[in-house]
């Protein structure tokens, strides 16, 4: 994988993999991260999902791999980050069984 491909990977389908690696290092090397409240961890995840694709897009633009248009460079990166965050939070839904029970009643 070239550096250009890695930058594209960070802006799309590989975003959750990159964030997973970062979170693994945080959990392993920073003891306060594990002791943090769930809400704080959620904000860390949200921040990573926004910062990483935007940073990859900015580096890509700076190196001439992408044009500087917002609609073609930065908006897809923001969309990928937002969708990756929503997908990651779906696994932590704790109230789904309660909602389903209420709907059945």
C-alpha positions as CSV (number, residue, x, y, z in Angstrom):
1,X,0.0,0.0,0.0
2,X,1.4,3.4,-1.0
3,X,1.1,6.4,1.2
4,X,-1.5,7.9,-1.2
5,X,-3.6,4.7,-0.9
6,X,-3.2,4.8,2.9
7,X,-4.6,8.4,2.9
8,X,-7.5,7.3,0.8
9,X,-8.0,4.3,3.1
10,X,-8.2,6.7,6.1
11,X,-10.9,8.7,4.4
12,X,-13.2,5.8,3.7
13,X,-13.5,2.1,4.3
14,X,-10.4,1.8,6.5
15,X,-11.3,4.6,8.9
16,X,-12.7,2.3,11.6
17,X,-9.6,0.0,11.3
18,X,-7.3,3.0,11.8
19,X,-9.3,4.3,14.8
20,X,-9.5,0.8,16.3
21,X,-5.7,0.6,16.2
22,X,-5.4,4.1,17.9
23,X,-8.0,3.2,20.5
24,X,-6.1,-0.1,21.2
25,X,-2.9,1.9,21.9
26,X,-4.8,4.4,24.1
27,X,-6.4,1.6,26.1
28,X,-3.0,-0.2,26.5
29,X,-0.7,2.7,27.2
30,X,-2.9,5.3,28.9
31,X,-4.5,3.8,32.1
32,X,-6.8,6.8,32.6
33,X,-8.5,6.0,29.3
34,X,-9.9,2.7,30.7
35,X,-11.0,4.5,33.8
36,X,-12.8,7.2,31.9
37,X,-16.5,7.5,31.8
38,X,-18.4,6.1,28.8
39,X,-19.3,9.6,27.7
40,X,-15.7,10.7,27.6
41,X,-14.8,7.7,25.5
42,X,-17.6,8.5,23.2
43,X,-16.3,12.0,22.7
44,X,-12.8,10.6,22.0
45,X,-14.3,8.3,19.4
46,X,-16.2,11.2,17.8
47,X,-13.1,13.4,17.7
48,X,-11.0,10.7,16.1
49,X,-13.8,10.0,13.5
50,X,-13.7,13.7,12.5
51,X,-10.0,14.5,12.8
52,X,-8.5,11.5,11.1
53,X,-10.4,11.7,7.7
54,X,-10.0,15.5,7.7
55,X,-6.3,15.3,8.4
56,X,-5.9,12.6,5.8
57,X,-7.8,14.8,3.3
58,X,-5.6,17.8,4.2
59,X,-2.4,15.9,3.8
60,X,-3.7,14.4,0.5
61,X,-4.5,17.9,-0.7
62,X,-1.1,19.3,0.5
63,X,0.7,16.6,-1.4
64,X,-1.3,17.1,-4.6
65,X,-3.2,13.8,-4.5
66,X,-6.6,15.5,-4.3
67,X,-8.0,18.8,-5.5
68,X,-8.9,21.4,-2.8
69,X,-12.7,21.5,-3.4
70,X,-14.8,21.1,-0.4
71,X,-17.4,19.0,-2.1
72,X,-14.8,16.6,-3.6
73,X,-12.2,16.4,-0.8
74,X,-13.4,17.5,2.6
75,X,-17.2,16.7,2.5
76,X,-16.6,13.0,1.7
77,X,-14.1,12.8,4.6
78,X,-16.6,14.4,7.0
79,X,-19.3,12.1,5.8
80,X,-17.1,9.0,6.3
81,X,-16.2,10.2,9.8
82,X,-19.8,10.8,10.7
83,X,-21.0,7.5,9.4
84,X,-18.1,5.6,11.0
85,X,-19.0,7.2,14.3
86,X,-22.7,6.3,14.0
87,X,-21.8,2.7,13.0
88,X,-19.5,2.3,16.0
89,X,-22.1,3.6,18.4
90,X,-24.7,1.2,17.2
91,X,-23.0,-1.6,19.0
92,X,-23.4,0.2,22.3
93,X,-27.1,0.7,22.2
94,X,-28.3,-0.5,25.6
95,X,-31.9,0.6,25.5
96,X,-32.9,-1.3,22.3
97,X,-34.5,-4.2,24.2
98,X,-36.5,-1.8,26.3
99,X,-37.7,0.1,23.2
100,X,-38.7,-3.1,21.5
101,X,-40.7,-4.3,24.5
102,X,-42.5,-0.9,24.6
103,X,-43.4,-1.2,20.9
104,X,-44.8,-4.7,21.4
105,X,-47.1,-3.6,24.2
